[in-house]
């Protein structure tokens, strides 16, 4: 099998907030029946930042853990990519703040770039890192996905409020001549669903200067049933297309790392491969949906 971009994972690390929130606590807060969240959403516990934690601190700790596992120093990096959707400040960008916050980061001059394709930001960053490494002959690239969803949750929407959690993960990619790396990557975008997940206010369309705060305007809103139905039509064909294009099948795969979108989303994914459900890593009950940090957190745990 031909490798598209050659690299190996030199190190990885995760960072979770200090506060662990149980589904029972959320049920009490939202006045929900016992076991409602586990039954309907699939989450048993999720993590939530405290007052002294933010995207930068979580991302910094995850990167420190990844550098330690890779046994390299910050000044050996050639590039830092932040792949996420939430942020501490509009400017400067996420990766710049992480670089400034990490020990000896000010002594290094490598570029810092942010990528935001919402939940798939880590996957996009992985492909971008592979292209950078190949085109510029770079030795080490770090990808950090640090997400805080809890600030954008509406308590009047129990499904989303109990689903989303906070967390971060970092990966260090190392150049190699071995047959390792990214074999194939492909994305499709279906514009009819662009507004089925949204946070309306905060940008120029509904700027904070002109839009008073309300949970409905400044919180995450998802049309879950519509998304699930649409995914049930598109996802099986998309996955089969990828296998056919690479002349492989699910039987050639040892692990599947899906986005931890929701209990029903993971069930849909598992039903595509009814005889291979054990290959699919499902961690929704332990972390909830951590937006772009979900895939790298799940991948890091699968590699342990």
N, C-alpha and C positions, 0 to 999 in steps of 0.2 A: 504494500500500500504506500503510495507516494505521500510524503509529508509536505503540507502547504507552507508552513513556517516552522523552522526547527528551533526548539528551545526545550529546556527541562525545568521543572519546578525545583528551585534550590531551597526554598523555605516558605512557610506559610504560618499565619497566626490569626487568632480571633481575639476580640475584646468585647465584653458584655458589660452593660451598666451594673452598678452595685445593687440596684433594686430589682428583685424578682417578684412578679405579680402573678398570683394564682387566679384561675378562672372563678374560684369561689369568692375572692375579693371583689372581682369585677361584677359578679352577679349580685353581690350585696350592694355595691355602689349604684348599679343600674336598676335594682329591684327586679331582678330576673329570677325565674325558678331555679332550683338546684339542678346542676348538670345540664342546664340549657346550653351553655357555651360549648362544652365538650361534644354534646349531641349534634348541635347545629353548625358549629364553627370548627370544631376539632382541636381547639387549643386547650391545653391543661395549664401551662405556664408561659409567660412571655416576660421580656425584660423592658424596663422603662428607666430613662435617665433621671437622676436627681439634679438638684440645683447647681451643683459644681461640675456637672458633666455636659459635654456637647459633642458635636460631630468631630471637632478637632481633637479633643482628648481621646475619644474612642478610636479614631483613626490612627493617632500617634501610637497608642498602646498596641494596636494590632500590627502596625509596621515594626515596632520594636521587637515584638515576638517573632515576626517573620524574619527579620534581620538576624536575630539570635539563632534561629533554627538553621538559617542559611550559612551561619558563621562568617558573616561579612559585616563591614562597617558602613555607616551612612555615606561616607565619601567614596565608596566603591560603586554606588549607583550611578547609572548614566541617565536615568529618566524616572520621573514619578508621575503616575497617572492616577487621578481620582475618578472612579467610576461609580457615580451615585446620583441621587435626585434631590436630596435635602442638603441644606448648607447652613453654616453659622452666619455668614455675611454674603451679601451680593458681590461685594468687592472687599478685599482680594478673594481670589478663588480658593476652593477647598484645599487643593494640593499645596498651594503656597503657604497656607496656614499650618498645615501638617508639617511641612519642611521647616518652617520657622520654629515650630513647637518642639520638634525632636532634638535631642542633644546633638550638638555639633552640626545641626542643619544649616546654620548661618555660614559655616565655613565651606560649604559645598555650593557649586554653581550650576548643577544640572537643571534642565528644564522641568517645569511643573505644568501639567495640562489637566483640565477637567473634561470629562465626557458624561453626558446625561442622556441616556435613552431609557429613562425611568427604571423599571424593574430589570431590564436587560443590560444595564450600564456596564456591569462586570464583563459580560460576554463581548460587548462591543469593544471594551478596553483591551480585552485579551487579543482580539484580532488586530487592533491598532498597534499593540505592543509587538506582535509578531511582524507586522509590516515595518515598523521602526527598526527593529533588531536586524532584519534582513537588509533593509535599504542603507542603514547607517553603520552597520557592523558594530553594534552595541553589545556590551557584555552582560549588564544587569539592568533590568527594568522592574520597578515595583508598581503594583496595582493595589490601591486601597479603596475599599467600598465601605463607607461609614454612613449609617442612616439613622435618623431620628424621626420616627413616624408619630410618636405619641403627642407631639404638639399640634398636629393637624387632624385630630380625631374628634368627632362629634358625639357626645354622650347620648344624643337623641337617635343615633344610628347604632344599635347594639351589635350588629354583625361586624361592621368595620371597627368599632371601638374595641371589641374583644379580639379581633383578628391580628392587628398590626402591632409589631414590637420593634425595639431598638437594638442595634448591634453593629459590629464592624468586623471586617476580615481583610487581611492583606496577603498578597502572594508576591514572591520574588522569582522572576523568570531569569534563567541563565542561558546564554548562547551555547549551542552544542553542535557538533558534527554528527552526533548519533541520530538514528532514525526515531526521534522523539519530537513531540510538539503538537501543533494544530494540524489535524488531517484535513478537515473541511469545515467551512462555516457558511451559513446562509440565513438570511432573514427575509421575511415578507411583511409588508405593512398594509393593513386594510383600513383605509381612511374612513369608511362608514362608521367605524367604532371609535374614532378619535376622541369623542366627547363622552363616551360611556364611563370613563374614569377621569375625574378632574378635581382641581381646586380652583375655583373661579377667581377669587380675589388675591391680591398680592402683587400682580404684574401691572403693566400699563393699562390693560383693559379695564380693570377695577383697582386702580391704584389706592394704597392706604390713605392718601391725602383726600380722596373723594369718596371712599367706601368705608363707612363705620364698621367696626368689628361685629360679626355675628357668626355663630358656629356653622351655619349653613353656607356662608360665603367663603370662609377661611378654612374650612375643613375638607378632608378628602371625601369625595362622593363617588360611589361606584354602582352602576346598574348591573349587579351580579348575575341575575338570571339571564339577561340579554347577552352578556359576555360569555357565559357558560354555554348557552345554546349555540352562539356563533362559533365558539371554539370547538364544539362537538362536530361541527360541519367541516371546519378547516384543518384542525390539527392532525387527524389520521392521514389525510392526503399529503400534508406537508412532511410528516415523518417518513411516510413510505417513499416520497420523492427523494429524500436525503439518502435513504438506504439504497434505493435503485441507482442513484447517481454515482454511488461509491462501490457498488457491487458487494454490499455486505447486508447482513440481516441482524435482527435482535439477538440471534444465537451467537454472534461474534462479539457481543458486548458483555463486559463483566459488571459494570455498574452504570446506572442512569441517575444523573443529578438534575432533577427538574427544579424549576422555580417553585418555591413553597407558596403558591398563590392562594390556595384555600383548600379546605377539606374536600369540597365537591370538585374543584379543579384537579386535585391529585387523584381522586377516584376516577374521573374521566380519563386521565392519563394512564392509570393502571389498567383500565378496561380495554385500552388499545392493545395491550399485551397481556391477555388474561392468564397465559401460562408462564409469564416471566415477572409477575408482580414482586417477587423477592428481590429482583435486581434494582427496583426503583426505591431510592432513598427518600423516606417520608419523615420529616422532622417537624411538621406543623405543630404538633402538640407541645414541643419543647421550646419553641421560639416564636411561634406565630409567623406572620409574613413580615420580613425585615426589608422589604422593597429590594433594592439592588444588592444588599448584603446577604440576602437569603441564599443565593447560589454559591458564593464563595464560602459562607459559613458551613453549608451542607457539604461542599467539596472538601473543606479542611477536615471536618469530622470523619468523612468517609476515608480520608487518607491516613488517619491516625490508627 
